[in-house]
Each structure stands twice: as C-alpha cells, then as structure tokens.
Amino acid sequence: MKKFVAVFTLVMLLALPVCAMAADTGSTEGVQASPEFYAKANFEALKGKKIGITIQSLQNAYWAGVMTALREILDAAGAEFTIVACNDSSATQIGQIENFVSAGCDLIMVHPSDANAVEDACAEARNFGIKVMCWDDPMTNTDANWVLNNTYLGTEIGKLAGAFINQHYSAEKKAEVTIIGYPQTVILLERENGIRQGLEQTAAGKYEIVATTAAIEANLAQNAVETILQAHPNCKVFTGIGAGAMIGADEALQIATGGNIPDDMGVFTTDVTKQQLGQLADPTYPAKGIIGFEGSDEDTARSCASMFALILEGKVGAKNVFRNVAPITAENVQKIISGMK
C-alpha cells in the first residue's frame, strides 16, 4: 500500500459553490442530495484524517478526472489519503480495505468491483470504528451509500432524446432509434430500461427502436454503430448508458456523414468526460445531450469530499444519499468544460 502523505494546507473549501447542477432524482428512499445538503459539510473535519479510497479502475476517463480533482481538494483540506484501483478484482479490493484498516484509517471509501464480495471486509473495518462509504451501491455494511437511481437516470436520458425526437420527427415520420446498453451489469440494465421508459413517456408514437446492442467501450460502440448503419441507414437517434456509447457512436456517425451532421441526428448518453464534452461542443459531431451528475470533475469531487466530511461528523442523516442528475447540452457545456481535469 502506498504511504499516506499528509498535507496541512489551511483552506476552507465550503465557501466554494458545491453543486453546479441539481435536479430531483425521483427517489423517496434516503436523503436527496442538494446544494443545501452538501453545504452542511465542514471541510475542517477532513484536516489530519486518514482516508483510504479504493475504486474499480483509474484507466476509466471519468474516474481518472474525478480522482485528480478529489486529490487536489483533499490536499487543500489537509487530509491524509491514498487512492488505489483494484482493477476490477474483488480479491485485490478486499486486500486494499484490509490495508486501510491496518493503517488506522478514519474513513474508507469503496467503489466496489462486487459489492457483495466486499461486505465482510467493510463490516470488519466498521468493527474497528472506521467509517465506511460506498460509491454506487446500496451496501449493508457501510455508514453511508452515495448512489444513483439508475432507472431514473436512464429515464432522463430517454426524455432528453424524446424531446429531440419531438422537435424533428412525428407519427408520420418516425425516428429510428438505437439503444446502446450493457445488460451484463445490473445498474446498466436499469439505465437501459429507464431509457425505454423515458422515450415512451416523452415521444410515444414518434419513434421506433430498430436496434439494441451491448457495448461499454468506445471502440466496441463505434463498431456496433457502423454495423447497425448498414442494416438501418436511416437510423439517426442513438441513446446509451455511458461515455463509451456516446464517444463510439459519435465517431461512427461523423465518419458516415463526413462531419456534415443533419439537424435530425443526435446522440444522448450519461457520464461526463472531456471527450464527450468536446464532442458535444463541436457541431461536426452528433452529440446533443448528456445527463450528468453533479456537473464537472471538480463539482463531483467537491460533493464527494463533502460526503466524507458529513460522514466523519455524523451529519448524513440517512443510509442512502441519492446524487443529483441534470442535462448538459450545447447551452451549458462550456461551463462544465471549465471544471474538468
């Protein structure tokens, strides 16, 4: 395990704007995060605290950006911390949690490769009086879970695409739609099902789903879209469950159109990476909308650090804290880009 590095910089980050984007997640179970919720956090509670963070991967662009921003915030707050990746290995992650316990951490954050697999390790950490936070899964042996309502997230993607369909299509001229999902993972299947619900709620009778494909990585999504276009050359609306779906679809469609993107072509997904935002800001790509979380890398990292402070001071108030989601479009993309790492 890496040695903890203590940085004692007296900076009060609470005065910074906490959440650049806010919207109701539609969930009634647990606490709804909001700017007011995060404003209860006192970053002085992080000073001198040992924090261990284990995530699935640092190769993922989203996680790399957020963790870079989180390092800066924790440094400035005077926390002692280490961030490690388990590379999607539960055995590795369990060992990392055990190392954090041996190091005497005050708080451990786990983004689990397999939530069930790390429950016992997290329970053992709590037996030693260590606070435990889970990012993404409603785990049992934690003090707080920072989670998304993934069905609702998918529904918002579908609604964003549905509003676009309403602008450009009709019952007489239906949009041909592709869904790029990843049903192998439960939360991503929830997002896919939500996309279907959002489309139907918003644009019923004005679209037809002509293809579905499973692809989480950009290159696989690009290959899938190229194949779909051979069978459905008039398919112009693509929805997906993550960054790879947008990046890959954008590349395939830009090649297919020579960068001359028609007004009625659009790609809609979630996650927030620099490449996605760059494509959203570039009219030679068909990206039209992203359902983001807190906003930029800096916004998400600041909200995460707020969770740490709230947990350490016992101010969370509920087991599950539901994160915010809201759309990123051409109208606000430059603001988000300014906070990316």
matplotlib code that plots the C-alpha trace (Angstrom):
import matplotlib.pyplot as plt

x = [0.0, 1.2, 2.3, -0.1, 1.1, 0.0, -0.6, -1.6, -2.9, -5.4, -8.1, -11.8, -13.5, -17.0, -17.3, -16.9, -20.1, -20.8, -23.2, -23.3, -26.3, -29.3, -32.4, -34.7, -33.8, -37.3, -36.4, -38.1, -35.8, -33.0, -31.7, -31.8, -28.5, -28.8, -26.6, -28.2, -27.4, -23.7, -23.5, -23.8, -20.3, -17.4, -14.1, -12.2, -13.5, -11.1, -7.9, -5.5, -7.9, -6.7, -8.9, -8.5, -10.1, -10.4, -12.1, -12.6, -10.2, -8.2, -8.0, -11.6, -11.6, -14.4, -12.8, -9.4, -10.7, -12.8, -9.9, -7.5, -9.9, -10.5, -6.8, -6.5, -9.5, -8.3, -4.7, -6.1, -8.3, -5.2, -6.4, -4.0, -5.2, -4.4, -6.3, -5.8, -7.5, -8.4, -8.6, -12.0, -10.6, -12.6, -9.7, -7.4, -10.0, -10.5, -6.8, -6.8, -9.6, -7.6, -4.6, -6.6, -7.8, -4.2, -3.1, -5.7, -7.9, -10.6, -12.7, -12.7, -14.5, -15.1, -16.3, -16.8, -15.9, -18.5, -20.5, -21.4, -17.8, -16.5, -19.4, -17.5, -14.3, -16.3, -18.0, -14.6, -13.5, -16.5, -15.8, -12.6, -14.6, -13.7, -16.4, -17.2, -18.8, -19.8, -19.9, -22.5, -24.1, -26.6, -24.4, -25.3, -22.0, -21.5, -22.2, -23.5, -24.0, -23.6, -25.8, -27.7, -31.3, -30.1, -33.6, -34.4, -31.0, -31.9, -35.4, -33.8, -31.6, -34.7, -36.6, -33.8, -33.8, -37.6, -37.6, -35.2, -37.5, -40.5, -38.6, -37.6, -40.0, -43.7, -46.1, -45.9, -42.1, -40.9, -37.4, -35.3, -33.6, -30.7, -30.1, -26.5, -26.8, -24.8, -27.3, -24.5, -24.3, -27.5, -27.2, -26.6, -29.6, -31.6, -30.4, -31.3, -34.8, -35.1, -34.1, -37.0, -39.4, -38.2, -38.6, -42.1, -43.1, -41.9, -42.2, -44.8, -45.8, -43.0, -40.1, -39.2, -36.3, -34.7, -31.6, -30.1, -26.5, -24.2, -21.1, -19.5, -16.2, -16.0, -14.3, -16.9, -19.7, -18.2, -18.0, -21.6, -23.0, -21.2, -22.8, -26.2, -26.0, -25.5, -28.9, -30.6, -29.1, -31.9, -31.2, -30.3, -31.1, -28.7, -29.1, -26.7, -25.8, -22.4, -19.5, -18.3, -21.6, -21.5, -17.9, -18.1, -21.4, -20.2, -17.1, -19.1, -21.7, -19.1, -17.4, -20.7, -21.7, -18.3, -18.9, -22.0, -24.3, -28.0, -30.3, -32.3, -29.3, -28.5, -26.6, -27.7, -26.0, -24.7, -21.2, -19.1, -15.7, -13.6, -14.0, -17.8, -17.9, -15.6, -17.8, -20.9, -19.4, -18.3, -21.0, -19.2, -20.3, -23.9, -23.7, -26.7, -27.1, -25.6, -27.4, -24.6, -24.3, -23.1, -21.5, -17.8, -15.0, -14.5, -18.2, -18.3, -15.1, -16.2, -19.5, -17.7, -15.4, -18.5, -19.8, -16.5, -16.9, -20.6, -19.9, -17.0, -19.2, -22.3, -24.4, -25.5, -28.9, -29.7, -28.1, -28.6, -27.8, -29.1, -27.0, -28.3, -28.6, -29.3, -28.8, -25.7, -26.3, -24.7, -26.2, -24.2, -21.3, -18.6, -19.3, -18.9, -15.7, -14.1, -14.3, -12.8, -9.4]
y = [0.0, 3.5, 5.6, 8.2, 11.7, 14.4, 17.9, 20.6, 23.4, 25.5, 26.1, 26.4, 24.9, 25.2, 28.7, 27.3, 26.6, 22.9, 21.7, 23.2, 21.1, 20.0, 18.0, 15.7, 12.0, 10.9, 8.7, 8.8, 6.4, 8.0, 11.6, 13.7, 15.4, 19.1, 22.2, 22.7, 19.2, 19.5, 22.9, 21.2, 19.8, 21.5, 20.7, 21.4, 17.9, 16.4, 18.0, 15.3, 12.5, 9.3, 8.4, 5.3, 5.2, 2.1, 2.3, -0.1, 1.5, 4.6, 3.8, 4.9, 8.6, 9.6, 8.2, 9.5, 13.0, 12.9, 11.4, 14.0, 16.7, 14.9, 14.7, 18.4, 19.0, 16.6, 18.0, 21.5, 20.4, 18.9, 15.2, 12.3, 10.0, 7.4, 6.4, 3.0, 1.0, -2.7, -3.1, -4.8, -7.5, -8.2, -10.1, -7.1, -4.7, -6.8, -6.6, -2.9, -2.5, -4.6, -2.5, 0.6, -0.9, -1.8, 1.8, 3.1, 5.0, 7.2, 6.7, 4.2, 4.9, 1.9, 1.9, -1.9, -4.2, -6.6, -5.1, -8.5, -9.6, -6.7, -6.6, -8.6, -6.6, -3.4, -4.9, -5.6, -2.1, -0.8, -3.1, -1.1, 2.1, 3.1, 5.0, 3.4, 5.0, 3.2, 5.0, 3.5, 0.5, 0.4, -1.8, -3.0, -2.7, 1.0, 4.2, 5.8, 4.9, 7.6, 6.2, 6.9, 5.9, 4.3, 3.7, 7.4, 8.3, 6.2, 7.8, 11.3, 10.1, 8.9, 12.1, 14.2, 12.0, 12.1, 15.9, 15.9, 13.5, 15.7, 18.6, 16.7, 13.8, 12.9, 10.0, 10.2, 10.4, 8.3, 8.4, 5.3, 4.8, 2.6, 1.8, 1.0, -0.8, -3.3, -5.7, -7.8, -5.2, -4.8, -1.0, -0.5, -2.7, -0.4, 2.6, 0.9, 0.1, 3.7, 4.9, 2.9, 4.4, 8.0, 7.7, 6.3, 9.0, 11.8, 10.7, 7.9, 7.1, 9.1, 6.6, 3.0, 1.2, -0.5, -1.9, -2.6, -3.5, -4.2, -2.0, -0.3, 0.7, 3.4, 1.2, -1.5, 1.0, 2.5, -0.9, -1.7, 1.5, 1.0, -2.4, -1.0, 1.7, -1.0, -2.5, 0.8, 3.6, 6.0, 5.5, 8.9, 8.8, 6.9, 6.5, 4.8, 4.0, 5.6, 7.6, 4.9, 4.7, 8.4, 8.6, 5.5, 6.5, 10.0, 8.7, 6.2, 8.9, 11.5, 9.2, 8.1, 11.7, 13.2, 15.6, 17.1, 16.2, 16.6, 18.5, 15.4, 13.3, 13.1, 11.0, 11.0, 9.3, 9.8, 10.1, 13.3, 13.0, 15.6, 13.8, 13.7, 17.4, 18.3, 16.4, 18.0, 21.4, 20.5, 20.7, 18.2, 15.5, 14.4, 14.5, 16.5, 15.8, 14.2, 13.5, 14.4, 14.0, 16.9, 18.6, 18.8, 16.7, 19.4, 19.6, 15.8, 15.7, 18.6, 16.8, 13.6, 15.4, 16.9, 13.4, 12.5, 15.4, 14.8, 11.1, 11.9, 14.3, 12.1, 14.6, 12.5, 11.6, 8.6, 5.4, 6.2, 9.6, 10.0, 12.0, 14.7, 14.4, 17.1, 17.7, 19.0, 20.5, 23.0, 25.7, 24.9, 22.6, 25.3, 25.9, 22.2, 22.0, 24.8, 22.5, 19.3, 17.8]
z = [0.0, -0.8, 2.2, 3.3, 2.6, 5.0, 3.6, 6.0, 4.0, 5.8, 3.2, 3.8, 0.7, 2.0, 0.6, -2.9, -4.9, -4.2, -6.9, -10.3, -11.3, -9.3, -10.1, -8.2, -8.8, -8.3, -5.4, -2.0, -0.2, 1.7, 1.5, -1.6, -2.2, -3.0, -2.6, 0.8, 1.8, 0.9, 2.5, 5.9, 5.4, 7.2, 5.4, 8.6, 9.6, 7.0, 8.4, 9.6, 8.9, 7.3, 4.3, 2.2, -1.3, -3.4, -6.8, -9.7, -12.2, -12.8, -16.5, -17.0, -18.1, -15.8, -12.7, -13.6, -13.9, -10.7, -8.7, -9.9, -8.7, -5.4, -4.7, -5.0, -2.7, 0.0, -0.2, 0.3, 3.2, 5.0, 4.8, 4.8, 2.0, -0.6, -3.7, -5.2, -8.0, -7.7, -11.5, -11.1, -8.8, -5.7, -4.1, -4.7, -3.3, -0.1, 0.4, -0.1, 2.5, 5.0, 4.4, 5.1, 8.4, 9.4, 8.6, 11.0, 8.6, 9.9, 6.8, 3.9, 0.6, -1.7, -5.2, -5.3, -8.1, -6.5, -3.6, -2.1, -2.2, 0.0, 2.5, 5.1, 4.7, 5.2, 8.2, 9.8, 9.2, 11.0, 13.9, 14.3, 14.4, 10.9, 8.9, 5.6, 2.5, -0.7, -4.0, -6.4, -4.5, -1.6, 0.6, 4.0, 6.0, 5.5, 7.2, 4.0, 0.4, -2.3, -5.1, -8.2, -9.0, -12.3, -13.6, -13.2, -14.7, -17.8, -17.9, -18.1, -21.0, -22.7, -22.0, -23.4, -26.6, -26.7, -26.6, -29.5, -31.4, -30.8, -32.5, -35.6, -36.0, -36.0, -36.1, -39.9, -39.9, -37.0, -35.7, -35.9, -32.6, -31.3, -27.7, -26.7, -23.4, -21.3, -19.7, -18.2, -15.4, -13.2, -12.8, -16.5, -17.4, -15.1, -17.1, -20.4, -19.1, -18.0, -21.5, -22.9, -20.3, -20.9, -24.7, -24.3, -21.7, -24.0, -27.6, -27.8, -31.4, -32.9, -32.8, -33.4, -31.7, -34.6, -32.9, -29.5, -28.8, -25.9, -25.7, -22.8, -24.5, -27.2, -29.8, -29.4, -29.6, -32.8, -34.4, -33.4, -34.8, -38.1, -38.3, -37.4, -40.0, -42.7, -41.8, -40.8, -42.8, -41.7, -38.0, -36.6, -32.9, -30.6, -26.9, -24.5, -20.9, -20.6, -22.1, -24.4, -26.1, -27.0, -28.0, -30.2, -31.8, -32.4, -34.2, -36.4, -37.3, -38.1, -40.5, -42.0, -42.6, -43.4, -40.5, -42.1, -39.2, -40.2, -37.8, -37.0, -35.9, -32.2, -29.6, -25.9, -23.0, -19.5, -17.8, -18.1, -19.7, -21.6, -24.8, -24.6, -23.7, -26.5, -29.0, -27.5, -28.1, -31.7, -34.3, -36.6, -34.0, -33.4, -29.6, -28.4, -24.7, -21.6, -18.4, -16.0, -12.3, -10.1, -13.1, -13.8, -12.3, -9.8, -8.9, -8.3, -6.4, -4.1, -3.5, -2.7, -0.2, 1.3, 1.9, 3.6, 6.0, 6.7, 7.5, 9.8, 11.7, 11.7, 9.7, 6.8, 8.3, 6.2, 4.9, 1.2, -0.3, -3.8, -6.2, -8.5, -12.2, -14.8, -18.5, -20.2, -23.7, -26.0, -23.8, -20.7, -21.9, -21.8, -18.1, -17.4, -19.5, -17.4, -14.3, -16.0, -15.1]

ax = plt.figure().add_subplot(projection="3d")
ax.plot(x, y, z, "-o")
ax.set_aspect("equal")
plt.show()
